[in-house]
């Protein structure tokens, strides 16, 4: 028998209400707390544990330390009808990027394509949530995020660039058997969280996935401190490009400031760019989603390779996980549940009932 403690199952809506209550006690307004909780529960439902409910205590710490601004004055600066910048004033990422996604959709309805940059936010959470928010409105969502350097760059000694992610969400037809396509990927070979998990379990890391502080590749989780870029120069080049498309574009460079002599350059912050594309501006939304369904159906119908359990498109399996967890409850790891319980007791928030 396994000695591993069983995960606690919590109904998704109860987990959302509980998380929002904790975040509100942490200083966010009721609306902002709910928005932030939505992002965490969305990730938890889809099995993205690193960006799920485990982030609630981390965000409470960010708020308590003043790294995240609970009283942020978010301002939308409009450049043209098709472009704007959301100045987040260090608001939590879920608050700032949700506002940017909605702004991009509103503008794209008129202009066909709209881009909204986000300046000076704090930890964006799962970027797939924001492009999916755009796709739920029938538009294509594209997103980039740039953060603090924590990953190697080909040819550089030590951490140089961020594990900056890219996400794309493409809607399918209403009533389609196919979930929307959702590509959500970091520019790193492996997540930082995976390195920590390997260290805790003593499991060797894959070749070329992580490095020591000076950038030497290692499979030893005890020596690994940072991930290496996906595809070597390709991943590091993508990360640098995302810094230019986000931070530099909105006038809030991170990379150059981080590597300068100014200590303020190492203050935690992130920037983003969200793009909404309205298929109606390119010949018709209905024809587009029908063709998307046909494309995904064609992929699913291709011969399955020997040893493979099926053919899947990006976002398909996580959507199936979400459907199952929405019905049965969201599993919360024992360590995370203990930490949430401690926070709830400290803040005077009632724990949700468990589903199992």
N, C-alpha and C positions, 0 to 999 in steps of 0.2 A: 504493500500500500504506500501511496505517496504521502510524505509529511508536509507537502506544500499546502498552506492554508487556502481554503476555498474563497473565491472572489464573491463579493456581495453583489446581489442583483437589485437594481433600483429602477423602477419605472421611469422612462425618459422624462415625462412631464414633471414628475416629482423631483427628479434630479435637477431639472432646469429651474424650478421654483426655489429649491434649496440653494443652488449655486448663486442665483440672483440675490437671495436674501443675504448670503455671506458677503457678496460684493457690495451690496447696498450698505451693510454695516461697515464695510471697509472704506466708505466715503463716496461711492458713486451714486448718482441720482437713480431713482427707481427705473427709469427708462434705459439709462446707460448700463445699469446692472443687468437688466433683462437682455439687452443686446449682446453684452459680453458673454453671458451665460449661454445664449443661443449658439454662439460660435463654439464654445467648449463642448456642449452637448452634441452638436452636429458632428464634431470630430470623434467624440466618444462613440456615437452611434455607428460610425463608419469604421471603427476599429483603429483610429489614429490616436493611440493612447498618449503619445508624446505631446499632443496638442489638445488632449481632452480634459477631463475633470481634474487631472493631476496639476493642471495649470492654475487652478483657483487659489491654492495657498501661495503660489509664486506671485500671482497678481496682487493678492492682499499685501504681500511684502513690498512689492513695487509701489503700491499706494501709500503704505505706512512710511516708507523711506522717502517719499516725495519724488521718486524716479518717474512714476506715472502721476499725472496731474488730475485729481478728482474734480477740480473746478475749471477744467480747460475751457477756453473760449475758442471754439472751432469756427473758423472763418473761411468762406468759399470765395476765392479770388478768381474772377472770370477773365480769361484772356480773350477768347473769341467764343461764338456760340458752340463750337465743337471742342473747346478746351478750357480747363479750369484747374486750379490748385486748391486743395483743402489744406489750410494751415491748421495742424492738429493741436498745437500748443501743448505737446506731450500728453495728449489724451491716450488712453489705452487703444491699441491697434484695432480691436473689434469695433469700437465706437467710431473711430476715424475712417476706417476702410468700408464699414457698412454705409456710412454717409456718402463716401466717394462712389461706391457702387451704384447707389440710388441716383446720385447726381449724373453719373455717366449714362445710365439708362434714360433718364429724363431728356438729356441733351441729344442722345443718339436717335430718339424718336423723331426729332426734328431734322438733325443734320446727317443721319445715316451712320456716321461713325463719330464717337466722342471719346476723348482721353482725359482722365482726371488724375493729376498727380497728388500725392499725399506727402506733406512736409512735416518732419519732426513728430513722429508718433513713437509709441513704445510697444515693442513686441506685437507683431501683427496677428499671431495665432495662425490657424490653418488657412493659407491663402486660397485653397480650393473652395472654401465657404463663400468668398466674395464673388468669384467668377460664377459659382453655381447660383448665387443670388441674382446675378445678371441673366443667366440662362433660364431661370424660372420665369422670367418676363418675356421669353421667346427670342432673346438676343444672344449672340456669341459673346462670351466673356473671356478676356485675356488679362493676365496680371503678372507683374514683376515686383519683387521686393528686394531692397538692399539693406544690409544690417552691418553689425560690427565685425571686423575681420576676425575670423576664428578658424580659417582653413588655409591649407598650403596653396601656393601658386607655383606652377612649373618653373624651376630655375631659381626660386627664392628660398632663402634660409628662414625658417620659422613661419608663423602665421602671417598671411598677407591680405587675403580677401575673405569675403563672407560666404557662407553656404547658401547664398541667395537663391530663392525658389522662383520657378516659373509655373503658372497654372493656366489651363485653357479649358473652358466648358462650352460644349456645343449642344443646343437643345434638340430633342427629338419630337416627333409629332405627338399631339395630344392623344392619349389612349394607346400609344406605341408600346409594344412588348419590350422595347429596349429603353433602359435608363439613359439619361444624357451622358455623352462622353465627357469624362473629367480626367484630364492629364494634370497631375500635381506632383512636381518633382523638384528636389533640391539640386544644386550644382555639385554636391558632394557625393562621393561613392557610398558613404555610410553616415548616418546621423550621429551627432554627439551622444545622444541618449543610448545608442547601440554600443558605443565604446564603454559607457558607464555600466551597462548591463553585462557586457563581456567581462569587465573587471570584477563585478560582483560574483559572477558565476565561474570565473577562471577559465573561460572559453577563449581559445585563440581567435584572433581576428582574421578575416580574409586577406590574402596577399594584395598589396596596393591600396588598401582601404584607409589606413591610418598612419600617423607619423609621430615621432617624438617631438619635443619642443623645438629642436633645431631643424626639423623637417625631414629627418631620416625615417624612411618607411619601416614599419615594424608590425608584426602580428601579435606581439606581446601586449595584452590589455593593460598590464601594470605600467608599461613605458609609454603607451599611446596617450597623447593629450589633444590631438586634433585630427579631423578627417582630411583625407586627400581629395582633390577634385575629381569628379566623374569624367572618365576618359582623358585624364591628364590635362594637357593643354586646352582641350575642348571645354572642360568644365570650368577651369580657372578663367579662360577667356570669356565664357558666358557670364560669370560672376562680375568680372570687370565691366562688361558691356551693360549689365543691369545697374551697376553703380552709376554709369553715365546716363542711362535712360530714366533713372529715378532721382537719386540724390543730386547729381550735378544739374539735371534738367530743372529741378525745382529750387535751385539755389541753396542747397543745404548739403554740400559734399561731406561724406563720411570718411572715405578711404584716405584722401590727402590729409585731412585733419587728424585722423587716427595715427598716421605715420609721421606727424610733425612733432615738434618739441613742446607744443602746447598741451598741458595736462587735460584741458577741457575737451580736447579731441577724442578722449577715451570715454567720455560720458555716454552712457547707453542711449541709443536712439535708432530709429529705422525710418526709411522712406519707401514709397511705393508708387506704382503707376497702374491704373486700371483702365482698360479699353473696352468699350461696348460697341458691337457691330450689329446693326439692324439688318437682317436678311431681306426685309421688305425693300430696302434701298438698292438691292442687287438683283432684282427681278422677281421677288415674291417670297414671302415667308413660308407659305404652305408647300410650294414646290421644293424649297430648300430642305425643310424638315422631312419631307417624303424621301428625298434623295439621301439624306443622312441615314434614315432608317434602312434604305436599300443598301447603302454602303456597309452599315454595321451587320445587316443580315447576310450580306455576301461574305464578310469576314468570318462570321459564325459558321457559315456553310462550307468553309474550306477544309480539306482533309486534315485530321488531327495527327500530329507527328507522334512517332513511336515514343512511349514513355510519358507523354503529356496527358494531363487530365481534361483537356479541353482547349478551346480557342477563346480568348477573352480580349476585350478592348478596354482601354483605360477607364477606370471608374465603375466597371461592371460588377466586379466582385465586392467592392466596398459598398455599393448600393444594395447588394443582396444582404450583406452583413447588417446594414442599417435597417432593412426591412425586418430581419429576424430579431434584432435587438429592440426595435420599436414595439414588437409584439410580446417579447419575453422579458424585457428589462435590460438595462445596461450593466455589464459586469464592471465592478470597481475593485482594483487590486487591494489586498488587505492593508498594505503600507499606506496607500492613498486614503483608504477609508479611515484608518486610525488618525491620519493627519487632519482630515476633514472633520472628524469627530471632535478632536482637540480644539480646532478653530471654532466649531459650532458652540462648544461649551464656553469658550472664552468670550465669544461675541453674543451669546444668548440667543442662538438660532436653533430651532427645533430640527432634529434629524428626520429625514424622510423615512417612510416605511419601506422595507425591503421587499422585493418580489420573490425572494427565495433564499 
